[in-house]
Amino acid sequence: MFSRFKKAPTGGFDYLIVGLGNPGLQYEKTRHNVGFRAVDAICKDLGCECNRNKFKSLYADVKIGEHRCLILKPQTFMNNSGQAVSEAMAFYKIPIEKVIVISDDVTLDVGRLRIRQKGSAGGHNGLKDIIQLSGSENFPRVKIGCGQKPHPDYDIKDWVLGKFPKDQEKQIEEMIEFAAEAVLCIIKRDIATAMNRFNK
């Protein structure tokens, strides 16, 4: 079944790529799960699947350019994403600067992408948990715009766990592909190149 996939390289990991989201079919197309979808897009481009179990996550072991990369989809639910990330970092001794996190961002309009080399959680609970458990904000992140809630009184939890309207789905698919390309660019080139090319 998996004979067509590239054989995993041997040795340590150069990068940890993390797509944030919530496990379960009911969350598949929600705003909070664009990180999972971006990871799936990366795996599709590389001809592999993120379907093995370790570190409370589904993972894939891949080569991007000359770099061996561990791809994670934490299965801890969003607010506990740091558990999976910190365990994988500690086990493979991956420095925080080599951890690339893909997440949703409700402060960015749909159709926008933002790459940052480091920074605060900005109210995102998944990023907040990674920062807390890793002890550092110094990791690159690729943020996919999901749009702000329609009015101030709207519950933010309902918003991020809601699904995109049909008229935005095509645009979101394009941005997910864009995010996947941005991660590959960070690894194959550098983050400055990726920021210049993909920030919009």
PAZA-51153 format. One record per residue (C-alpha): chain; x, y, z. Coordinates in pm, 1 decimal. Example, Ala and Ser with C-alpha at 12.3 -4.5 7.8 and 13.67 -1.06 7.14 Angstrom:
<recs>
@kette:A | u:1230.0 | v:-450.0 | w:780.0;
@kette:A | u:1367.0 | v:-106.0 | w:714.0;
</recs>
This chain:
<recs>
@kette:A | u:0.0 | v:0.0 | w:0.0;
@kette:A | u:279.1 | v:244.6 | w:85.0;
@kette:A | u:538.5 | v:120.4 | w:-164.3;
@kette:A | u:506.5 | v:436.6 | w:-374.0;
@kette:A | u:609.7 | v:659.1 | w:-82.5;
@kette:A | u:970.6 | v:768.4 | w:-46.9;
@kette:A | u:1171.7 | v:573.3 | w:205.8;
@kette:A | u:1232.5 | v:779.7 | w:518.4;
@kette:A | u:1588.7 | v:908.4 | w:552.0;
@kette:A | u:1800.0 | v:805.7 | w:849.2;
@kette:A | u:1957.5 | v:1025.3 | w:1116.8;
@kette:A | u:1825.1 | v:1316.0 | w:1323.3;
@kette:A | u:1560.3 | v:1569.3 | w:1223.5;
@kette:A | u:1650.4 | v:1913.7 | w:1094.6;
@kette:A | u:1299.1 | v:2059.4 | w:1124.5;
@kette:A | u:973.7 | v:1995.1 | w:1306.3;
@kette:A | u:666.4 | v:2106.0 | w:1108.7;
@kette:A | u:347.0 | v:2131.9 | w:1315.5;
@kette:A | u:-2.7 | v:2186.2 | w:1181.2;
@kette:A | u:-247.6 | v:2291.2 | w:1453.1;
@kette:A | u:-605.8 | v:2168.5 | w:1472.9;
@kette:A | u:-852.5 | v:1946.4 | w:1656.1;
@kette:A | u:-891.2 | v:1572.6 | w:1590.6;
@kette:A | u:-1228.0 | v:1432.9 | w:1482.7;
@kette:A | u:-1446.0 | v:1445.7 | w:1174.6;
@kette:A | u:-1666.0 | v:1718.4 | w:1322.1;
@kette:A | u:-1372.2 | v:1962.1 | w:1317.9;
@kette:A | u:-1233.2 | v:1883.5 | w:972.4;
@kette:A | u:-1334.7 | v:2198.1 | w:784.7;
@kette:A | u:-1345.8 | v:2443.1 | w:1075.0;
@kette:A | u:-1142.4 | v:2762.9 | w:1089.6;
@kette:A | u:-926.9 | v:2617.9 | w:1368.3;
@kette:A | u:-820.3 | v:2325.4 | w:1148.1;
@kette:A | u:-649.4 | v:2500.7 | w:859.3;
@kette:A | u:-314.7 | v:2400.4 | w:1012.0;
@kette:A | u:-407.0 | v:2032.0 | w:979.7;
@kette:A | u:-516.2 | v:2092.7 | w:622.0;
@kette:A | u:-190.1 | v:2268.9 | w:535.2;
@kette:A | u:9.8 | v:1974.8 | w:672.2;
@kette:A | u:-201.6 | v:1740.4 | w:459.9;
@kette:A | u:-124.2 | v:1958.8 | w:156.8;
@kette:A | u:250.3 | v:1934.9 | w:230.7;
@kette:A | u:226.9 | v:1557.3 | w:260.6;
@kette:A | u:30.1 | v:1534.7 | w:-63.4;
@kette:A | u:301.3 | v:1735.0 | w:-241.7;
@kette:A | u:565.3 | v:1498.9 | w:-101.1;
@kette:A | u:370.8 | v:1180.1 | w:-179.9;
@kette:A | u:330.7 | v:1065.2 | w:180.4;
@kette:A | u:66.5 | v:1052.8 | w:453.2;
@kette:A | u:68.7 | v:1190.5 | w:806.6;
@kette:A | u:-80.1 | v:878.2 | w:963.1;
@kette:A | u:169.6 | v:718.6 | w:1202.9;
@kette:A | u:127.1 | v:755.1 | w:1581.8;
@kette:A | u:378.2 | v:903.3 | w:1825.5;
@kette:A | u:402.2 | v:1196.5 | w:2068.0;
@kette:A | u:20.9 | v:1216.2 | w:2102.1;
@kette:A | u:22.2 | v:1298.5 | w:1730.2;
@kette:A | u:-12.0 | v:1169.2 | w:1381.0;
@kette:A | u:321.9 | v:1211.2 | w:1209.3;
@kette:A | u:521.7 | v:1168.0 | w:889.9;
@kette:A | u:896.8 | v:1135.7 | w:841.9;
@kette:A | u:996.9 | v:1313.3 | w:520.6;
@kette:A | u:1281.5 | v:1473.3 | w:330.6;
@kette:A | u:1241.3 | v:1829.0 | w:201.8;
@kette:A | u:1533.6 | v:1935.6 | w:-11.1;
@kette:A | u:1836.0 | v:1813.6 | w:183.3;
@kette:A | u:1659.6 | v:1826.1 | w:518.5;
@kette:A | u:1495.3 | v:1548.9 | w:715.5;
@kette:A | u:1169.2 | v:1678.2 | w:864.8;
@kette:A | u:920.2 | v:1548.7 | w:1118.5;
@kette:A | u:562.7 | v:1654.4 | w:1039.8;
@kette:A | u:313.6 | v:1652.1 | w:1329.3;
@kette:A | u:-62.3 | v:1681.2 | w:1363.1;
@kette:A | u:-114.7 | v:1690.4 | w:1743.8;
@kette:A | u:-415.2 | v:1485.6 | w:1856.7;
@kette:A | u:-434.7 | v:1653.2 | w:2197.8;
@kette:A | u:-693.1 | v:1912.8 | w:2093.1;
@kette:A | u:-585.5 | v:2269.0 | w:2024.0;
@kette:A | u:-540.8 | v:2399.6 | w:2377.9;
@kette:A | u:-287.4 | v:2124.7 | w:2462.0;
@kette:A | u:-83.4 | v:2136.9 | w:2141.0;
@kette:A | u:233.3 | v:2212.2 | w:2336.2;
@kette:A | u:236.4 | v:1863.4 | w:2487.4;
@kette:A | u:298.9 | v:1698.0 | w:2151.5;
@kette:A | u:540.4 | v:1964.2 | w:2030.1;
@kette:A | u:755.0 | v:1973.3 | w:2345.2;
@kette:A | u:775.7 | v:1591.3 | w:2361.6;
@kette:A | u:892.4 | v:1564.5 | w:1999.8;
@kette:A | u:1140.9 | v:1850.2 | w:2046.3;
@kette:A | u:1289.2 | v:1692.8 | w:2358.6;
@kette:A | u:1308.2 | v:1340.3 | w:2215.3;
@kette:A | u:1484.8 | v:1443.7 | w:1894.3;
@kette:A | u:1668.0 | v:1747.6 | w:2041.0;
@kette:A | u:1515.9 | v:1982.3 | w:1783.5;
@kette:A | u:1588.3 | v:2349.0 | w:1868.3;
@kette:A | u:1289.9 | v:2582.1 | w:1895.4;
@kette:A | u:1414.7 | v:2790.2 | w:1599.6;
@kette:A | u:1365.6 | v:2483.5 | w:1377.6;
@kette:A | u:1000.5 | v:2432.5 | w:1478.0;
@kette:A | u:761.2 | v:2569.7 | w:1213.1;
@kette:A | u:400.1 | v:2600.9 | w:1328.8;
@kette:A | u:104.5 | v:2646.5 | w:1091.5;
@kette:A | u:-209.8 | v:2791.1 | w:1248.0;
@kette:A | u:-529.5 | v:2983.6 | w:1184.4;
@kette:A | u:-543.1 | v:3355.4 | w:1258.7;
@kette:A | u:-876.3 | v:3530.2 | w:1308.4;
@kette:A | u:-714.8 | v:3874.6 | w:1306.9;
@kette:A | u:-623.9 | v:3826.4 | w:938.9;
@kette:A | u:-882.0 | v:3846.1 | w:663.8;
@kette:A | u:-957.2 | v:3539.7 | w:454.6;
@kette:A | u:-709.4 | v:3538.0 | w:166.0;
@kette:A | u:-417.4 | v:3667.9 | w:375.2;
@kette:A | u:-109.9 | v:3479.7 | w:489.1;
@kette:A | u:143.6 | v:3597.2 | w:745.7;
@kette:A | u:484.1 | v:3442.5 | w:817.2;
@kette:A | u:658.3 | v:3548.8 | w:1137.3;
@kette:A | u:999.6 | v:3443.5 | w:1265.4;
@kette:A | u:887.0 | v:3467.0 | w:1628.3;
@kette:A | u:633.5 | v:3645.4 | w:1846.2;
@kette:A | u:360.1 | v:3619.4 | w:2104.5;
@kette:A | u:62.0 | v:3386.2 | w:2089.7;
@kette:A | u:-166.0 | v:3672.6 | w:1987.4;
@kette:A | u:-456.4 | v:3513.4 | w:2175.3;
@kette:A | u:-422.9 | v:3176.8 | w:1996.8;
@kette:A | u:-448.5 | v:2898.9 | w:2256.5;
@kette:A | u:-250.7 | v:2644.4 | w:2055.4;
@kette:A | u:41.7 | v:2883.0 | w:2012.9;
@kette:A | u:9.6 | v:2986.5 | w:2376.8;
@kette:A | u:49.5 | v:2626.2 | w:2495.0;
@kette:A | u:351.0 | v:2568.3 | w:2270.3;
@kette:A | u:516.3 | v:2883.5 | w:2406.5;
@kette:A | u:438.8 | v:2785.7 | w:2766.0;
@kette:A | u:568.7 | v:2428.5 | w:2743.0;
@kette:A | u:869.1 | v:2500.6 | w:2521.0;
@kette:A | u:961.7 | v:2809.3 | w:2721.7;
@kette:A | u:1016.9 | v:3022.1 | w:2412.0;
@kette:A | u:841.4 | v:3240.7 | w:2154.6;
@kette:A | u:1130.9 | v:3206.2 | w:1911.4;
@kette:A | u:977.3 | v:2971.9 | w:1657.0;
@kette:A | u:861.0 | v:3052.4 | w:1302.0;
@kette:A | u:489.0 | v:3042.6 | w:1235.4;
@kette:A | u:279.3 | v:3050.1 | w:920.2;
@kette:A | u:-60.3 | v:3201.8 | w:993.5;
@kette:A | u:-358.0 | v:3153.3 | w:762.6;
@kette:A | u:-619.8 | v:3428.1 | w:771.7;
@kette:A | u:-965.6 | v:3305.7 | w:873.2;
@kette:A | u:-1143.3 | v:3637.8 | w:920.2;
@kette:A | u:-1264.1 | v:3819.7 | w:1227.9;
@kette:A | u:-1584.3 | v:3726.7 | w:1408.4;
@kette:A | u:-1885.6 | v:3916.9 | w:1271.4;
@kette:A | u:-1947.5 | v:4129.5 | w:1581.2;
@kette:A | u:-1780.3 | v:4180.6 | w:1924.2;
@kette:A | u:-2041.0 | v:3981.4 | w:2117.7;
@kette:A | u:-1998.4 | v:3670.8 | w:1900.9;
@kette:A | u:-1837.7 | v:3386.8 | w:2100.1;
@kette:A | u:-1481.6 | v:3337.7 | w:1971.7;
@kette:A | u:-1497.7 | v:2963.0 | w:2040.4;
@kette:A | u:-1806.2 | v:2929.5 | w:1821.7;
@kette:A | u:-1629.6 | v:3131.8 | w:1551.7;
@kette:A | u:-1306.7 | v:2928.4 | w:1535.7;
@kette:A | u:-1499.4 | v:2601.1 | w:1556.9;
@kette:A | u:-1734.1 | v:2713.9 | w:1281.9;
@kette:A | u:-1691.2 | v:2624.7 | w:916.6;
@kette:A | u:-1619.7 | v:2858.1 | w:629.1;
@kette:A | u:-1913.3 | v:2962.3 | w:413.0;
@kette:A | u:-1918.8 | v:2796.2 | w:71.7;
@kette:A | u:-1822.5 | v:3116.1 | w:-107.7;
@kette:A | u:-1493.6 | v:3129.4 | w:87.6;
@kette:A | u:-1395.2 | v:2762.8 | w:60.2;
@kette:A | u:-1215.1 | v:2795.6 | w:-273.9;
@kette:A | u:-1013.5 | v:3089.7 | w:-144.1;
@kette:A | u:-925.8 | v:2897.6 | w:173.1;
@kette:A | u:-810.2 | v:2598.2 | w:-31.3;
@kette:A | u:-581.0 | v:2830.3 | w:-226.0;
@kette:A | u:-438.9 | v:2980.6 | w:93.7;
@kette:A | u:-378.6 | v:2634.7 | w:240.9;
@kette:A | u:-178.3 | v:2542.3 | w:-68.8;
@kette:A | u:0.4 | v:2878.1 | w:-40.4;
@kette:A | u:89.0 | v:2801.7 | w:323.8;
@kette:A | u:224.7 | v:2460.0 | w:226.3;
@kette:A | u:445.4 | v:2622.8 | w:-38.6;
@kette:A | u:562.7 | v:2879.1 | w:218.3;
@kette:A | u:678.8 | v:2607.1 | w:458.6;
@kette:A | u:870.1 | v:2432.0 | w:180.1;
@kette:A | u:1031.5 | v:2765.6 | w:91.2;
@kette:A | u:1138.1 | v:2829.4 | w:452.2;
@kette:A | u:1311.9 | v:2491.9 | w:460.4;
@kette:A | u:1461.4 | v:2489.9 | w:111.9;
@kette:A | u:1562.1 | v:2857.5 | w:112.7;
@kette:A | u:1517.4 | v:3064.2 | w:430.9;
@kette:A | u:1247.3 | v:3246.8 | w:622.0;
@kette:A | u:1339.2 | v:3590.9 | w:483.0;
@kette:A | u:1281.7 | v:3465.0 | w:127.7;
@kette:A | u:951.6 | v:3306.8 | w:232.4;
@kette:A | u:833.0 | v:3626.2 | w:401.9;
@kette:A | u:913.2 | v:3837.4 | w:97.4;
@kette:A | u:738.4 | v:3594.4 | w:-134.1;
@kette:A | u:435.4 | v:3478.8 | w:61.9;
@kette:A | u:333.8 | v:3749.2 | w:311.3;
@kette:A | u:20.8 | v:3912.2 | w:169.8;
</recs>
